Amino acid sequence: MEDNKPINNEEEVRPPNNEEQLNNPLTEETINESEQPITHNPPPETQEDMEVHHHAHDPALPHHKKNWKNYFWEFLMLFLAVFCGFLAEYQLEHTIEHQREKKYIQLLVEDLKTDTTHLENYISERKEKRVMMDSLVLLLSTGMHKQMGNETYFFAR
């Protein structure tokens, strides 16, 4: 089959140039030719042609010798990088703790509000029960519990 045949030179690929090919629908031959792109691969560059850039701080170079200033500046840059990282981490922790503090305060206020409402309900219930116990004691101590049986039952309950 000719479909899988690679194109070796540019002469085999021809664009349609006459009117008959332009006016007719595409045939399999023109589709196969148009699907195959023409590529040009230049030969790879050799190592001799490439530029090599040597860094100033490369200790492998024979002419490079570090003096105390170079060591000092390297130490200073490294120290400043680590110190700035520490400051950024400290600031981040401070911000997170501040947000957490606000959240805990809001939760504490909400808890206090719910506790206050629960205590108010409990106090009102206790006051109501104390009034009922006083009434029950009064009924029992005066002997009126026999005449007022329903009230005695209600207060005792």
Contacts in CASP RR format, 6 or more apart in sequence:
PFRMAT RR
TARGET T0000
AUTHOR 0000-0000-0000
METHOD contacts of the structure
MODEL  1
MEDNKPINNEEEVRPPNNEEQLNNPLTEETINESEQPITHNPPPETQEDM
EVHHHAHDPALPHHKKNWKNYFWEFLMLFLAVFCGFLAEYQLEHTIEHQR
EKKYIQLLVEDLKTDTTHLENYISERKEKRVMMDSLVLLLSTGMHKQMGN
ETYFFAR
2 32 0 8 1.000
3 32 0 8 1.000
6 36 0 8 1.000
7 13 0 8 1.000
7 36 0 8 1.000
7 38 0 8 1.000
10 38 0 8 1.000
12 33 0 8 1.000
13 33 0 8 1.000
13 36 0 8 1.000
13 38 0 8 1.000
14 33 0 8 1.000
16 22 0 8 1.000
16 30 0 8 1.000
21 30 0 8 1.000
26 34 0 8 1.000
54 61 0 8 1.000
56 64 0 8 1.000
57 64 0 8 1.000
57 70 0 8 1.000
58 64 0 8 1.000
59 66 0 8 1.000
132 154 0 8 1.000
132 155 0 8 1.000
133 155 0 8 1.000
135 151 0 8 1.000
135 155 0 8 1.000
136 152 0 8 1.000
136 155 0 8 1.000
136 156 0 8 1.000
138 144 0 8 1.000
139 145 0 8 1.000
139 148 0 8 1.000
139 151 0 8 1.000
139 152 0 8 1.000
139 155 0 8 1.000
140 152 0 8 1.000
145 152 0 8 1.000
END
